[in-house]
Amino acid sequence: MSELAGLDGPALLAQLRDWAAAAGFSQIGVADVDLGSAEAGLLAWLHNGFHGSMDYMAVHGLKRARPAELVPGTVRVISARMDYLPRATPADWQALEWQRVATPTAATVSLYARGRDYHKVLRTRLQRLADRLAEAVGPFGHRVFTDSAPVLEVELAQRSGVAWRGKHTLALHREAGSMFFLGEIYVDLPLPLTPPIEAHCGSCSACLAVCPTQAIVAPYRLDARRCISYLTIEHDGPIPLELRPALGNRVYGCDDCQLVCPWNKFAQRATLPDFDARAPLDGATLLALWAWSGAEFLQRTEGSAIRRIGWRRWRRNLAVGLGNALRAGEDAAIRCALQGARDAADPLVREHIDWALAAPQRES
C-alpha cells in the first residue's frame, strides 16, 4: 500500500475534486473496498439467471464485490460521475423523447449513445486524473475502469456519496437525475472516505410501471433477460417473440425508466462536446438507418458505442422496429425495404425480417 505520510488528506481530496472538475467530471467520491453486504444480492441475482447470456457476470462471481481481489493492493475506490445530456438539449427534452418513442417510423437510440463512445472519453480522463494525483503524491498503484471490468459501479457510487441506487437499479443524484456515466479508479492510497448518501426514491414506483417489458421485477431488481437495453445491445441471438412488440422503435437501448423518473427534471447538460448528438443518430428514421450498407454502418458509427454491437445485431434490431411500424399501420415502403433485403440477409436477420413481414397488410 502506498502511503500518504506527511500529506494532508482532506486538502488532497479537495485538490482531487478540482482536478476532476477540470477534466469534465461532475463529482467524485471515495469509497472503502469492503462491499461484503452487497454479496448476497449479487449472488441471488446471478442464481436467478437475471444476467441472461452475459456469462462473464457469473464467471467473475464475487470478484465484482471484492475490489482488492480484482486489483490486489486496492484500499480505496475513487468513484466519478460525468453528465452526458448533449449540450444543446432543450428544457422539454423528456417530452420530446416520449414523442420520438411514440412515432412508429422514427428510430430511437438511447440518449447516452448518440455521441462519442463514453468508454473512451471517461477512461482517458480518469487516467488524466490519476496522473495528476501521482504528480502530487508520487507513484502509486492504480487502475481505471469505465464499465470495463467486474465492478459494482452503482454500489461504489452510493458508498462514496456520488449517487444512490434507484428502484430501476440505475444511479441517481438529487441534482443530476440519472443521466450520467460512472467511472472508477482503484487505488492503493488510503485516501479519506467521503460519506454515502441516502436514497430518495420514496414511495415512487414510476420506473417499474413504465418499463415496456416489465423487466424491473421488483424495486432494485432487474431481470436483464427482459430489458430492452440488454436485448438490443448485449444479447446476440434472436429477440424473444413475445418481447418484440414491446421494443417499438427502440433500436439501441431504452431510456423509458429514466424519462419517467421525476429526478431527471434536474438532469445536467454535459460540459464536453464529446456527448453532443451526431446527426445520423439523432432524429433518424428506421428506413434511413435500414438503408445503410455494412460499410456505411462502420463509417457512421466510428467512435460510437453503437459500433460495438456490430452490423448483424443492428440489422436485427432495425428489422424488429420496422415490423412494429408495419403493425402500427405504416406504409408499404417499409414492406418493400424489408423484402428487398431478405434474401441477402444472414439467418438471424432474415428470421426477424420474416417476423416483420408477417404483419397484416393495411387495406388500400
Rosetta blueprint (number, residue, H / E / L):
1 M L
2 S L
3 E L
4 L L
5 A L
6 G L
7 L L
8 D L
9 G H
10 P H
11 A H
12 L H
13 L H
14 A H
15 Q H
16 L H
17 R H
18 D H
19 W H
20 A H
21 A H
22 A H
23 A L
24 G L
25 F L
26 S L
27 Q E
28 I E
29 G E
30 V E
31 A E
32 D L
33 V L
34 D L
35 L L
36 G H
37 S H
38 A H
39 E H
40 A H
41 G H
42 L H
43 L H
44 A H
45 W H
46 L H
47 H H
48 N L
49 G L
50 F L
51 H L
52 G L
53 S L
54 M L
55 D H
56 Y H
57 M H
58 A H
59 V H
60 H H
61 G H
62 L H
63 K H
64 R H
65 A H
66 R L
67 P H
68 A H
69 E H
70 L H
71 V L
72 P L
73 G L
74 T L
75 V L
76 R E
77 V E
78 I E
79 S E
80 A E
81 R E
82 M E
83 D E
84 Y L
85 L E
86 P L
87 R L
88 A L
89 T L
90 P L
91 A L
92 D L
93 W H
94 Q H
95 A H
96 L H
97 E H
98 W H
99 Q H
100 R H
101 V H
102 A L
103 T L
104 P L
105 T L
106 A E
107 A L
108 T E
109 V E
110 S L
111 L H
112 Y H
113 A H
114 R L
115 G L
116 R L
117 D L
118 Y H
119 H H
120 K H
121 V H
122 L H
123 R H
124 T H
125 R H
126 L H
127 Q H
128 R H
129 L H
130 A H
131 D H
132 R H
133 L H
134 A H
135 E H
136 A H
137 V H
138 G L
139 P L
140 F L
141 G L
142 H E
143 R E
144 V E
145 F E
146 T L
147 D L
148 S L
149 A L
150 P L
151 V L
152 L L
153 E H
154 V H
155 E H
156 L H
157 A H
158 Q H
159 R H
160 S L
161 G L
162 V L
163 A L
164 W E
165 R E
166 G L
167 K L
168 H L
169 T L
170 L L
171 A E
172 L E
173 H E
174 R L
175 E L
176 A L
177 G E
178 S L
179 M L
180 F E
181 F E
182 L E
183 G E
184 E E
185 I E
186 Y E
187 V E
188 D L
189 L L
190 P L
191 L L
192 P L
193 L L
194 T L
195 P L
196 P L
197 I L
198 E L
199 A L
200 H L
201 C L
202 G L
203 S L
204 C L
205 S L
206 A H
207 C H
208 L H
209 A H
210 V H
211 C L
212 P L
213 T L
214 Q L
215 A L
216 I E
217 V E
218 A E
219 P L
220 Y L
221 R E
222 L E
223 D L
224 A H
225 R H
226 R H
227 C L
228 I H
229 S H
230 Y H
231 L H
232 T H
233 I H
234 E H
235 H L
236 D L
237 G L
238 P L
239 I L
240 P L
241 L H
242 E H
243 L H
244 R H
245 P H
246 A H
247 L H
248 G L
249 N L
250 R E
251 V E
252 Y E
253 G L
254 C L
255 D L
256 D H
257 C H
258 Q H
259 L H
260 V L
261 C L
262 P H
263 W H
264 N H
265 K H
266 F H
267 A L
268 Q L
269 R E
270 A L
271 T L
272 L L
273 P H
274 D H
275 F H
276 D L
277 A L
278 R L
279 A H
280 P H
281 L H
282 D L
283 G L
284 A L
285 T E
286 L H
287 L H
288 A H
289 L H
290 W H
291 A L
292 W L
293 S L
294 G H
295 A H
296 E H
297 F H
298 L H
299 Q H
300 R H
301 T L
302 E L
303 G L
304 S L
305 A H
306 I H
307 R H
308 R H
309 I H
310 G H
311 W H
312 R H
313 R H
314 W H
315 R H
316 R H
317 N H
318 L H
319 A H
320 V H
321 G H
322 L H
323 G H
324 N H
325 A H
326 L H
327 R H
328 A L
329 G L
330 E L
331 D L
332 A H
333 A H
334 I H
335 R H
336 C H
337 A H
338 L H
339 Q H
340 G H
341 A H
342 R H
343 D L
344 A L
345 A L
346 D L
347 P H
348 L H
349 V H
350 R H
351 E H
352 H H
353 I H
354 D H
355 W H
356 A H
357 L H
358 A L
359 A L
360 P L
361 Q L
362 R L
363 E L
364 S L
